[in-house]
Amino acid sequence: MKETNYRADNTYLIEGNTGDNPKLMGRALSDGRDSLYLEYYFGKVQAVSRTGREYSRNERKTEPLGLYIWRAPRTSAERKQNKETLDIARRLRFEKSQEVLEMAEGYRLRNSRDINFLDWMKMYADRYTKADIREIRRACRCFGDFLASSPVYGRYAVKLRPAQISKDMIRAFTEYLTDRFVGEGPSTVYRRFKKIIKNAVENDVILKNPTTGITIRVDYNTLRKDILNMDEIKMLIATHCRGENPDVRRAFIFCLYCGLRWCDVKDLTYGNVDYSNRLLRFEQSKTKGHSASSGVVIPLNDALLKLIGDGDRQALIFPLPSHTMCLKALRHWTEKAGIKKHITWHCARHSFAVNILNNGANIKTVASLLGHSSIRETEKYTRVIDSLKEAAINSLPVPDLE
């Protein structure tokens, strides 16, 4: 925080506008940290001075949170710690502000009918800190796009009250998702949207969950995304683009031969590589903390070790730009290679599974390499292999048996 923001008593405002109750505050400590606390305002009260004079003073109350941030963070770890701590403190302030509103006989419930749900949804996404934050933001954008493009619900594209979210609107939204996306895309977006709605219900922003009983069914045993066969992978590797990002190129090739997700490959450090045993060890971001199969071990051959290189244990192996920039680079690369398929980054993971199964790998081995908790998740790739075999047989000329 800037020194100019500090008051005479070494406190400063972190979050809270005029009328907000409580406000999130900070107090400078002598050890280089700032202590976070909440400040409540209860209006003006009459008081009597020592001389007997009556006067009005502001009635305030502070609540220490037991949270601390670095005043001048010097390392990325300290900056990350500050961000996570502030996110926790902001959530606590929001929850306490709801409790203050509730004191006035259901004020929150009555007031929620007049709020703009689109603003509330954006606030929820901005304060969300879990691993699927990108999908949460995507669900918010999709719902906004749906309203803006709908001839029926377009009038709600700017302001939507919680009470105006009906089951018919939700059904229309699921139809919009089904038309817009393919494969598991509609279900993925809708699951995150339901997560947002559930939070709104829990905080009494919405009185009744409008998504109850409305689902998007997906056959998870069918692979709908395009894959790259070995010939196409060779074409891609042989293709170079002017001004290409070498880290994007290396990372995608690595995923084609190891089956990693984008969210995992972007976080790999040289510390994940066991050079003596030629192994890669990492925890999957998607399942870390809630799956016994989140840890993955992948053997590395000479080509993959060369692709990785060597560096400081804390350094990233593939310092990638944003997911959007990676997709743009990948799209330009595949077009230059003459590949007509719709290839996303996740297609590398699917391509890896199909290609090693096609080369005779055991399904349990593939499940282990992909970090699947059971082979049931891996079985969808065997259907692709069966269809490839059928296509290969059908490609043979029909013999004349007469």
C-alpha positions as CSV (number, residue, x, y, z in Angstrom):
1,M,0.0,0.0,0.0
2,K,1.2,3.6,-0.6
3,E,2.3,5.6,2.4
4,T,0.0,8.4,1.4
5,N,-3.0,6.2,2.2
6,Y,-2.0,5.8,5.8
7,R,-3.8,7.8,8.4
8,A,-2.2,9.5,11.4
9,D,-2.8,6.4,13.5
10,N,-1.1,4.1,10.9
11,T,-4.4,2.7,9.6
12,Y,-5.8,2.8,6.1
13,L,-8.8,1.8,4.0
14,I,-8.5,-1.3,1.9
15,E,-12.1,-1.9,0.7
16,G,-15.4,-0.2,1.4
17,N,-17.3,2.8,0.0
18,T,-19.3,5.4,1.9
19,G,-22.2,3.6,3.5
20,D,-20.6,0.2,3.4
21,N,-20.6,-1.6,6.8
22,P,-18.1,-3.0,7.7
23,K,-15.1,-1.6,5.9
24,L,-11.9,-3.6,5.4
25,M,-9.0,-1.8,7.0
26,G,-5.2,-2.3,7.6
27,R,-2.9,-1.2,10.4
28,A,0.8,-0.9,10.0
29,L,3.0,-3.1,12.3
30,S,6.6,-2.6,13.3
31,D,7.7,-5.9,11.7
32,G,7.0,-4.8,8.1
33,R,3.5,-6.4,8.0
34,D,0.0,-4.9,8.1
35,S,-2.7,-6.3,10.3
36,L,-6.2,-6.6,8.7
37,Y,-9.4,-5.8,10.5
38,L,-13.0,-4.8,10.0
39,E,-14.4,-1.5,11.1
40,Y,-18.1,-1.1,11.8
41,Y,-19.9,2.2,11.9
42,F,-23.0,2.5,14.1
43,G,-23.8,6.2,13.5
44,K,-23.4,9.2,15.8
45,V,-24.1,9.1,19.6
46,Q,-24.3,11.8,22.2
47,A,-21.3,11.9,24.6
48,V,-20.2,14.2,27.4
49,S,-16.6,15.5,27.6
50,R,-14.5,15.8,30.8
51,T,-15.5,19.4,31.1
52,G,-19.2,18.5,31.0
53,R,-19.8,19.6,27.4
54,E,-22.2,17.5,25.3
55,Y,-21.0,16.6,21.8
56,S,-21.7,14.0,19.0
57,R,-19.2,11.4,18.1
58,N,-19.0,8.5,15.7
59,E,-19.7,5.1,17.2
60,R,-17.2,2.6,15.7
61,K,-16.2,-0.9,16.5
62,T,-13.2,-2.9,15.2
63,E,-12.9,-6.6,14.7
64,P,-9.4,-8.1,14.1
65,L,-9.3,-10.8,11.5
66,G,-6.0,-12.4,12.5
67,L,-4.7,-11.9,8.9
68,Y,-1.5,-10.2,7.9
69,I,0.0,-9.0,4.6
70,W,3.5,-7.9,3.7
71,R,3.7,-4.1,3.4
72,A,6.3,-4.2,0.7
73,P,6.4,-7.8,-0.8
74,R,9.8,-8.6,-2.3
75,T,9.2,-12.1,-3.8
76,S,6.6,-13.7,-5.9
77,A,5.7,-16.0,-2.9
78,E,5.0,-12.9,-0.7
79,R,3.0,-11.3,-3.4
80,K,1.0,-14.5,-3.9
81,Q,0.5,-14.7,-0.1
82,N,-0.8,-11.1,0.0
83,K,-3.3,-11.8,-2.8
84,E,-4.7,-15.0,-1.1
85,T,-4.9,-13.3,2.3
86,L,-6.7,-10.2,0.8
87,D,-9.2,-12.5,-1.0
88,I,-10.0,-14.2,2.3
89,A,-10.4,-10.9,4.0
90,R,-12.7,-9.5,1.3
91,R,-14.9,-12.6,1.5
92,L,-15.1,-12.2,5.3
93,R,-16.1,-8.5,4.9
94,F,-18.8,-9.5,2.4
95,E,-20.2,-12.1,4.7
96,K,-20.2,-9.8,7.7
97,S,-21.9,-7.0,5.6
98,Q,-24.7,-9.5,4.8
99,E,-25.1,-10.3,8.6
100,V,-25.4,-6.5,9.3
101,L,-28.1,-6.2,6.7
102,E,-30.0,-9.2,8.1
103,M,-30.3,-7.5,11.5
104,A,-33.0,-5.2,10.1
105,E,-35.8,-7.9,9.8
106,G,-35.0,-9.6,6.5
107,Y,-33.5,-6.5,4.9
108,R,-31.3,-8.6,2.8
109,L,-34.1,-10.6,1.3
110,R,-36.2,-7.6,0.5
111,N,-33.3,-5.7,-0.9
112,S,-32.1,-8.6,-3.0
113,R,-35.2,-8.3,-5.2
114,D,-34.0,-4.9,-6.5
115,I,-30.3,-5.7,-7.1
116,N,-28.9,-6.4,-10.5
117,F,-28.1,-10.1,-10.6
118,L,-25.6,-9.5,-13.5
119,D,-23.6,-7.2,-11.2
120,W,-23.8,-9.7,-8.3
121,M,-22.6,-12.5,-10.7
122,K,-19.7,-10.4,-11.8
123,M,-18.8,-9.6,-8.2
124,Y,-19.0,-13.4,-7.4
125,A,-16.6,-14.2,-10.3
126,D,-14.2,-11.4,-9.3
127,R,-13.9,-12.8,-5.7
128,Y,-13.8,-16.4,-6.7
129,T,-10.4,-18.0,-6.0
130,K,-10.7,-21.7,-6.7
131,A,-9.0,-23.6,-9.5
132,D,-12.0,-23.5,-11.9
133,I,-12.1,-19.7,-11.9
134,R,-11.6,-19.5,-15.6
135,E,-14.7,-21.7,-16.1
136,I,-16.7,-19.6,-13.6
137,R,-15.9,-16.5,-15.6
138,R,-16.7,-18.3,-18.8
139,A,-20.1,-19.2,-17.5
140,C,-20.8,-15.6,-16.5
141,R,-19.9,-14.4,-20.1
142,C,-22.0,-17.1,-21.7
143,F,-25.1,-16.2,-19.6
144,G,-24.6,-12.5,-20.5
145,D,-24.2,-13.4,-24.2
146,F,-27.3,-15.5,-24.1
147,L,-29.4,-12.6,-22.7
148,A,-28.0,-10.2,-25.2
149,S,-28.7,-12.5,-28.2
150,S,-32.1,-13.7,-27.0
151,P,-35.2,-12.1,-28.7
152,V,-37.3,-13.1,-25.6
153,Y,-34.9,-12.2,-22.8
154,G,-32.8,-9.5,-24.5
155,R,-34.5,-6.8,-22.3
156,Y,-32.7,-8.3,-19.3
157,A,-29.2,-8.0,-20.9
158,V,-28.5,-4.8,-18.9
159,K,-30.4,-5.4,-15.7
160,L,-31.8,-8.7,-14.4
161,R,-33.5,-8.9,-11.0
162,P,-33.1,-12.3,-9.2
163,A,-36.9,-12.8,-9.2
164,Q,-36.9,-12.6,-13.1
165,I,-34.7,-15.7,-13.5
166,S,-37.3,-18.3,-14.3
167,K,-37.1,-22.0,-15.3
168,D,-38.1,-21.1,-18.8
169,M,-35.1,-18.7,-19.0
170,I,-32.8,-21.5,-17.7
171,R,-34.2,-24.0,-20.2
172,A,-33.6,-21.4,-23.0
173,F,-30.1,-20.9,-21.7
174,T,-29.3,-24.7,-21.8
175,E,-30.6,-24.8,-25.4
176,Y,-28.4,-21.9,-26.2
177,L,-25.3,-23.7,-24.8
178,T,-26.2,-26.9,-26.7
179,D,-26.4,-25.0,-29.9
180,R,-23.2,-23.0,-29.3
181,F,-20.8,-25.6,-28.0
182,V,-20.0,-29.2,-28.9
183,G,-19.0,-32.3,-26.9
184,E,-18.8,-31.7,-23.1
185,G,-18.7,-27.9,-23.6
186,P,-22.4,-27.2,-22.8
187,S,-22.4,-29.4,-19.7
188,T,-19.1,-27.8,-18.4
189,V,-20.5,-24.3,-18.7
190,Y,-23.8,-25.2,-17.2
191,R,-22.3,-26.9,-14.2
192,R,-20.3,-23.8,-13.3
193,F,-23.5,-21.6,-13.9
194,K,-25.4,-23.9,-11.4
195,K,-22.6,-23.4,-9.0
196,I,-23.1,-19.6,-9.2
197,I,-26.9,-20.0,-8.8
198,K,-26.3,-22.2,-5.8
199,N,-24.2,-19.6,-4.1
200,A,-26.8,-17.0,-4.8
201,V,-29.5,-19.2,-3.1
202,E,-27.2,-19.8,-0.1
203,N,-26.8,-16.0,0.3
204,D,-30.5,-15.3,-0.1
205,V,-29.9,-13.4,-3.3
206,I,-32.3,-15.8,-5.0
207,L,-35.1,-17.3,-3.0
208,K,-35.6,-20.6,-5.0
209,N,-33.1,-22.4,-7.2
210,P,-34.4,-22.1,-10.8
211,T,-32.0,-24.7,-12.1
212,T,-33.5,-27.6,-10.1
213,G,-34.5,-30.4,-12.4
214,I,-33.0,-28.9,-15.5
215,T,-29.9,-30.7,-16.8
216,I,-27.7,-31.1,-19.9
217,R,-27.0,-34.7,-20.5
218,V,-23.6,-35.7,-21.9
219,D,-22.3,-39.2,-23.0
220,Y,-18.9,-39.1,-21.3
221,N,-18.0,-42.4,-23.0
222,T,-17.9,-40.8,-26.4
223,L,-15.0,-38.6,-27.6
224,R,-16.3,-35.7,-29.6
225,K,-13.1,-33.6,-30.0
226,D,-10.8,-33.9,-33.0
227,I,-7.5,-35.7,-32.5
228,L,-4.2,-35.6,-34.3
229,N,-2.9,-38.9,-35.7
230,M,0.8,-39.6,-35.9
231,D,1.1,-38.4,-39.5
232,E,-0.5,-35.1,-38.6
233,I,1.7,-34.7,-35.6
234,K,4.8,-35.1,-37.8
235,M,3.3,-32.5,-40.2
236,L,2.8,-30.1,-37.3
237,I,6.4,-30.6,-35.9
238,A,7.8,-30.0,-39.4
239,T,5.9,-26.7,-39.7
240,H,7.3,-23.4,-38.4
241,C,5.5,-20.1,-38.3
242,R,7.1,-16.7,-38.6
243,G,7.4,-15.1,-35.2
244,E,6.3,-18.3,-33.4
245,N,6.6,-18.6,-29.6
246,P,9.1,-21.5,-29.1
247,D,7.7,-22.1,-25.6
248,V,4.1,-22.7,-26.9
249,R,5.5,-25.0,-29.6
250,R,7.6,-27.0,-27.1
251,A,4.7,-27.2,-24.6
252,F,2.1,-28.5,-27.1
253,I,4.5,-31.1,-28.6
254,F,5.2,-32.2,-25.0
255,C,1.5,-32.6,-24.3
256,L,1.1,-34.6,-27.5
257,Y,3.6,-37.1,-26.2
258,C,2.7,-37.0,-22.5
259,G,-1.0,-36.2,-22.4
260,L,-0.9,-33.2,-20.0
261,R,-3.6,-30.6,-19.7
262,W,-2.8,-27.0,-20.4
263,C,-3.4,-26.1,-16.7
264,D,-0.8,-28.7,-15.7
265,V,1.9,-28.1,-18.3
266,K,1.9,-24.3,-17.7
267,D,2.9,-24.9,-14.0
268,L,5.6,-27.5,-14.5
269,T,9.0,-26.6,-13.1
270,Y,12.3,-28.2,-13.4
271,G,11.8,-29.5,-9.9
272,N,9.1,-31.8,-11.3
273,V,11.7,-33.7,-13.3
274,D,13.7,-36.6,-11.8
275,Y,16.6,-36.6,-14.2
276,S,18.4,-39.5,-12.6
277,N,15.4,-41.8,-13.0
278,R,14.1,-40.1,-16.2
279,L,10.7,-39.4,-14.7
280,L,8.2,-36.5,-14.6
281,R,6.2,-36.2,-11.3
282,F,3.4,-33.7,-10.8
283,E,0.0,-33.2,-9.1
284,Q,-3.0,-32.6,-11.5
285,S,-4.6,-29.2,-10.9
286,K,-8.0,-30.6,-11.7
287,T,-8.0,-33.3,-9.0
288,K,-5.4,-32.1,-6.5
289,G,-6.7,-32.4,-3.0
290,H,-9.8,-34.5,-3.8
291,S,-8.5,-37.6,-5.6
292,A,-6.1,-40.4,-4.7
293,S,-5.0,-40.4,-8.4
294,S,-4.1,-36.7,-8.6
295,G,-0.4,-37.6,-8.6
296,V,1.0,-38.6,-12.0
297,V,4.4,-40.2,-12.9
298,I,5.4,-40.2,-16.6
299,P,8.6,-41.9,-17.9
300,L,10.7,-39.6,-20.1
301,N,12.7,-40.7,-23.2
302,D,15.7,-38.8,-24.7
303,A,13.5,-36.7,-27.0
304,L,11.3,-35.5,-24.1
305,L,14.3,-34.8,-21.9
306,K,15.8,-32.7,-24.8
307,L,12.4,-30.9,-25.1
308,I,12.5,-30.1,-21.4
309,G,16.1,-29.0,-21.1
310,D,17.5,-28.0,-17.8
311,G,17.2,-25.1,-15.4
312,D,16.7,-23.9,-11.8
313,R,14.3,-26.1,-9.8
314,Q,11.9,-23.2,-9.2
315,A,11.8,-22.0,-12.8
316,L,9.0,-22.9,-15.2
317,I,9.8,-25.4,-17.9
318,F,7.3,-23.8,-20.3
319,P,6.8,-20.0,-19.5
320,L,3.5,-19.8,-21.4
321,P,1.4,-16.7,-22.2
322,S,-2.4,-16.7,-21.4
323,H,-4.6,-19.6,-22.5
324,T,-6.2,-17.3,-25.1
325,M,-2.8,-16.5,-26.7
326,C,-1.8,-20.1,-26.6
327,L,-5.0,-21.1,-28.5
328,K,-4.4,-18.3,-31.1
329,A,-0.8,-19.5,-31.7
330,L,-2.0,-23.1,-32.0
331,R,-4.8,-22.2,-34.5
332,H,-2.3,-20.3,-36.6
333,W,0.2,-23.2,-36.4
334,T,-2.3,-25.9,-37.4
335,E,-3.6,-23.8,-40.3
336,K,0.0,-23.3,-41.6
337,A,0.5,-27.1,-41.4
338,G,-2.6,-27.7,-43.5
339,I,-4.5,-29.4,-40.8
340,K,-8.3,-28.8,-41.3
341,K,-9.4,-30.2,-37.9
342,H,-10.6,-27.9,-35.0
343,I,-7.7,-28.4,-32.7
344,T,-7.7,-27.0,-29.2
345,W,-5.0,-27.5,-26.5
346,H,-7.0,-30.3,-24.9
347,C,-6.9,-32.2,-28.1
348,A,-3.3,-33.0,-27.4
349,R,-4.4,-35.0,-24.4
350,H,-6.9,-36.9,-26.4
351,S,-4.5,-37.5,-29.2
352,F,-1.9,-38.9,-26.8
353,A,-4.4,-41.4,-25.4
354,V,-5.7,-42.6,-28.8
355,N,-2.3,-42.9,-30.4
356,I,-0.7,-45.0,-27.6
357,L,-3.7,-47.2,-27.4
358,N,-3.6,-47.6,-31.2
359,N,0.1,-48.7,-30.8
360,G,-0.9,-51.5,-28.4
361,A,-0.7,-49.9,-25.0
362,N,-2.7,-51.4,-22.2
363,I,-5.8,-49.4,-21.1
364,K,-4.7,-49.5,-17.4
365,T,-1.3,-48.1,-18.4
366,V,-3.0,-45.3,-20.3
367,A,-5.4,-44.6,-17.4
368,S,-2.3,-44.3,-15.1
369,L,-0.5,-41.9,-17.5
370,L,-3.5,-39.7,-17.8
371,G,-4.1,-39.7,-14.1
372,H,-7.6,-41.2,-14.3
373,S,-9.0,-42.6,-11.1
374,S,-10.5,-45.6,-13.0
375,I,-10.4,-47.1,-16.5
376,R,-14.0,-46.1,-17.0
377,E,-12.8,-42.6,-17.8
378,T,-10.3,-44.0,-20.3
379,E,-12.8,-46.4,-22.1
380,K,-14.0,-43.6,-24.4
381,Y,-10.7,-43.7,-26.2
382,T,-11.1,-47.4,-27.0
383,R,-14.2,-46.6,-29.0
384,V,-12.1,-44.3,-31.2
385,I,-9.6,-47.1,-31.7
386,D,-12.5,-49.5,-32.7
387,S,-13.8,-46.9,-35.2
388,L,-10.3,-46.4,-36.7
389,K,-9.9,-50.2,-37.1
390,E,-13.3,-50.4,-38.8
391,A,-12.3,-47.5,-41.1
392,A,-9.0,-49.2,-42.0
393,I,-10.8,-52.4,-42.9
394,N,-13.4,-50.5,-45.0
395,S,-10.7,-48.7,-46.8
396,L,-9.5,-51.9,-48.4
397,P,-10.7,-52.6,-52.0
398,V,-13.6,-55.0,-52.1
399,P,-12.4,-58.3,-53.7
400,D,-14.3,-59.7,-56.6
401,L,-15.3,-63.2,-55.3
402,E,-17.3,-64.3,-58.4
